[in-house]
Amino acid sequence: MTESSTGHSAAALALAKHDYEEHMVGIKECHEMMMTRPLVVKCYSLDDPKAPSIVGNENKNVKLVHFVRHGQGFHNLMADQATKEGRIWEQCTNDPKNPYIMPEILDAPLTNKGRDQAIRLQRTIKALDDSKKPQLVVLSPNCRALQTGVLAFEEFVGTCPFIAHEMVREETGVHVCDQRRPRSRQAREFPMVDFSLLLDEEDTLFEKNRRESKIEVSERCYKFLDWLELRDESVVGVASHSAWLLTIFNANLDADERLKGWFQTGEMRSAILEFVRK
């Protein structure tokens, strides 16, 4: 199978389409529930004339967020290969055909292609106006997101906080690629990242035989947004995962339709967030 103009193989794109359709089940109901919460976050494209400005925002209720999906991980490579071979498996189960349950890909790291995807983002980030460059980088504590965030936002290491946050992790459970390694191990390998928000040494979110529900993921997204609102920084980078990103844009944010699609590996999507308390 050939690669598309974006550098993603036909197998990866077919799998993304399938995953998108599965993950959209129940999203509408989650969105309706989240819009009743005390905090509602409006989300605008950068070119939306109705978007509020982050400049001169005295109330600090508007932030520019650069959302990044991690580059290709080894679990993505295994799934792409299985798709090329015509293998069919039941998602989020312990089906022996499911490549995401292979013990070898626990907390899957980036492939060389995934590292290259993260490094390519450096050019995009470097080209940003100074007013749009991150003052804070938030990372999922899973290996592939840590690697991607540190590589993509490399020029800001040592000049702004890099903080690991459990609430921006991928939808978790069953798939061992989504089980994080111990906090102390991550901290040793990523000394530039602050892991103090992780309360547990071991991964207490992961359950071997149960996948998180869509509402549970959107609850985590809500907790993250609640935390982010109180931060002083007005420009933030976030390195996360496909299902989490799909959930936050479709369930938690009152978002521009153009922002709601599936993130490909190594993709960055920037948006203006306006935090509104009822």
C-alpha positions in Angstrom: 0.0 0.0 0.0 1.3 3.4 -0.9 1.6 6.5 1.3 -0.7 9.5 1.0 0.6 13.1 0.4 0.6 13.5 4.2 3.0 10.6 4.6 0.5 8.2 6.1 0.0 4.8 4.5 -3.3 3.6 3.1 -3.5 1.1 5.9 -3.0 3.8 8.5 -5.7 6.0 6.9 -8.1 3.1 6.7 -7.5 2.2 10.3 -8.0 5.9 11.3 -11.4 6.0 9.5 -12.5 2.8 11.3 -11.3 4.1 14.7 -13.0 7.5 14.2 -16.3 5.8 13.5 -16.0 3.6 16.6 -14.9 6.4 18.9 -17.7 8.7 17.8 -20.3 6.4 19.2 -21.8 8.1 22.3 -19.9 11.4 21.8 -23.1 13.4 21.2 -24.5 12.3 24.6 -21.3 13.2 26.3 -21.3 16.6 24.7 -24.8 17.3 25.8 -23.8 16.4 29.4 -20.7 18.5 29.4 -22.5 21.6 28.2 -24.5 21.5 31.4 -21.4 21.7 33.6 -20.3 24.9 35.5 -17.4 25.3 33.1 -18.1 25.6 29.4 -15.2 26.1 27.0 -15.8 27.6 23.6 -13.3 26.7 20.9 -12.4 28.7 17.9 -10.2 28.3 14.8 -7.4 30.8 14.6 -8.9 32.4 11.5 -12.4 32.8 13.1 -13.2 36.5 13.2 -15.4 35.8 16.3 -12.4 34.4 18.2 -11.4 36.4 21.3 -7.9 37.7 21.4 -5.3 36.3 23.8 -3.6 39.7 23.8 -4.7 42.1 26.5 -6.9 39.5 28.1 -7.0 40.8 31.7 -9.3 38.0 33.0 -7.0 35.3 31.7 -10.1 33.4 30.5 -8.7 33.0 26.9 -5.9 30.7 25.9 -4.2 29.6 22.7 -3.6 25.9 22.8 -1.5 23.9 20.3 -2.9 20.3 20.5 -0.5 17.7 19.2 -1.1 14.0 18.7 2.0 11.9 19.3 4.0 10.6 16.3 3.7 7.0 15.1 4.2 4.6 18.0 5.2 0.9 17.7 1.6 0.0 18.5 0.5 2.0 15.4 3.0 0.2 13.3 1.8 -3.2 14.5 -1.8 -2.3 13.8 -0.9 -0.9 10.4 0.9 -4.1 9.5 -2.0 -6.2 10.8 -4.4 -4.2 8.6 -2.1 -4.7 5.6 -2.2 -8.4 6.2 -6.0 -8.3 6.2 -6.3 -9.3 9.9 -9.6 -8.3 11.5 -9.9 -8.0 15.3 -12.4 -6.7 17.8 -11.2 -3.4 19.3 -10.7 -3.0 23.1 -10.9 -6.7 23.8 -8.4 -9.4 24.6 -9.0 -10.9 21.2 -5.7 -12.8 20.3 -5.7 -11.0 16.9 -5.7 -7.6 18.6 -2.2 -6.1 18.1 -2.7 -3.6 20.9 -2.6 -6.3 23.6 0.9 -7.5 22.7 3.0 -7.4 26.0 6.0 -6.2 24.0 4.3 -2.8 23.3 3.5 -1.8 26.9 3.6 2.0 27.0 4.6 1.9 23.3 7.4 4.3 22.4 7.8 6.1 19.1 9.1 4.5 16.0 11.8 6.2 14.0 9.1 7.6 11.7 7.2 8.8 14.8 10.3 10.7 16.0 10.7 12.2 12.5 7.1 13.4 12.6 7.7 15.1 16.0 10.9 16.7 14.8 9.1 18.0 11.7 6.7 19.9 13.9 9.7 22.0 15.2 9.6 24.0 11.9 5.9 24.8 12.3 6.4 25.8 16.0 9.5 27.9 15.2 7.6 29.8 12.6 5.0 30.9 15.1 4.8 34.6 16.0 6.3 35.2 19.4 2.8 35.9 20.8 1.8 32.4 19.8 4.7 30.4 21.2 4.0 28.2 24.2 4.7 29.3 27.8 3.7 25.9 29.1 3.8 22.4 27.7 1.5 19.7 29.1 2.1 16.1 28.3 0.4 12.8 28.7 2.7 10.6 30.9 2.8 7.8 28.3 6.1 7.3 26.6 5.1 8.2 23.0 3.5 11.5 24.1 6.4 12.4 26.3 8.8 11.8 23.5 6.7 13.7 21.0 6.2 16.7 23.3 9.8 17.0 24.2 10.9 16.7 20.6 8.3 19.0 19.0 8.7 21.7 21.6 12.4 21.2 22.1 13.4 24.8 21.8 11.4 25.6 25.0 13.0 22.9 27.2 14.5 24.8 30.1 12.7 28.0 29.4 9.1 27.0 30.2 7.4 24.3 32.3 6.9 20.9 30.9 4.3 19.1 33.1 3.0 15.6 32.8 -0.7 15.3 33.5 -2.7 12.1 34.0 -5.9 13.7 32.7 -4.5 14.1 29.1 -3.7 10.4 28.8 -5.3 8.2 26.1 -8.5 6.4 26.7 -7.1 3.5 28.7 -7.7 -0.1 29.7 -7.2 -3.5 27.9 -4.7 -2.2 25.3 -1.3 -2.5 27.0 0.1 0.1 24.7 -1.9 2.6 26.8 -0.6 1.4 30.2 2.1 3.8 31.5 5.3 2.7 33.1 6.0 3.6 36.8 6.3 7.3 37.5 9.9 7.0 38.7 10.9 5.3 35.5 9.4 8.1 33.3 10.9 10.8 35.5 14.4 9.3 35.1 14.1 9.1 31.3 12.5 12.5 31.0 14.2 14.7 33.6 13.1 17.9 31.8 9.4 17.0 32.6 7.7 17.7 36.0 5.9 14.6 37.2 4.7 16.0 40.5 1.0 15.9 39.4 1.1 12.1 39.1 0.0 10.9 42.6 0.7 7.2 42.0 3.9 5.4 41.2 2.1 2.7 39.3 -0.7 3.1 36.7 -3.9 3.0 38.7 -6.1 4.1 35.7 -5.3 1.1 33.6 -7.6 -2.0 33.9 -6.6 -5.2 32.1 -10.1 -6.3 31.3 -12.1 -3.1 31.0 -11.8 -0.1 28.6 -12.7 3.3 29.9 -16.1 4.5 28.8 -16.5 7.6 26.6 -18.0 9.5 29.6 -15.0 8.6 31.8 -12.6 10.0 29.2 -14.7 13.2 28.8 -14.7 13.5 32.7 -10.9 13.4 32.6 -10.9 16.0 29.8 -13.2 18.2 31.9 -10.8 18.0 34.9 -7.9 19.0 32.7 -9.8 22.0 31.3 -10.7 23.0 34.9 -7.0 22.8 35.8 -5.9 24.6 32.7 -8.3 27.6 33.3 -6.5 28.4 36.5 -3.0 28.5 34.9 -1.4 31.9 34.3 0.0 30.9 30.9 -2.0 32.1 27.9 -0.3 29.9 25.3 0.0 26.2 25.9 1.2 23.1 24.0 -0.5 19.8 24.7 0.9 16.4 23.6 -1.7 13.7 23.8 -3.5 10.9 21.9 -6.1 10.3 19.1 -9.1 9.2 21.2 -8.5 11.8 23.9 -8.2 14.5 21.3 -11.3 13.4 19.5 -13.2 13.3 22.8 -12.1 16.8 24.0 -13.0 18.4 20.7 -16.3 16.6 20.2 -17.5 16.1 23.8 -16.0 18.8 25.9 -15.4 21.8 23.8 -18.1 24.0 22.1 -16.0 23.8 19.0 -15.7 25.0 15.4 -16.7 22.0 13.2 -13.4 22.3 11.3 -11.5 21.3 14.4 -13.4 18.1 15.3 -11.9 15.6 12.9 -9.5 12.7 13.7 -5.9 13.7 14.4 -3.3 11.8 12.3 0.0 10.8 14.0 2.3 13.8 14.4 -0.4 16.4 13.7 -0.7 19.7 15.5 -4.0 21.6 15.6 -4.1 25.1 17.2 -7.3 26.6 18.7 -8.4 29.5 20.8 -10.2 28.4 24.0 -12.5 30.7 25.9 -13.3 29.6 29.4 -16.8 30.5 30.6 -18.2 30.0 34.1 -21.9 29.8 34.5 
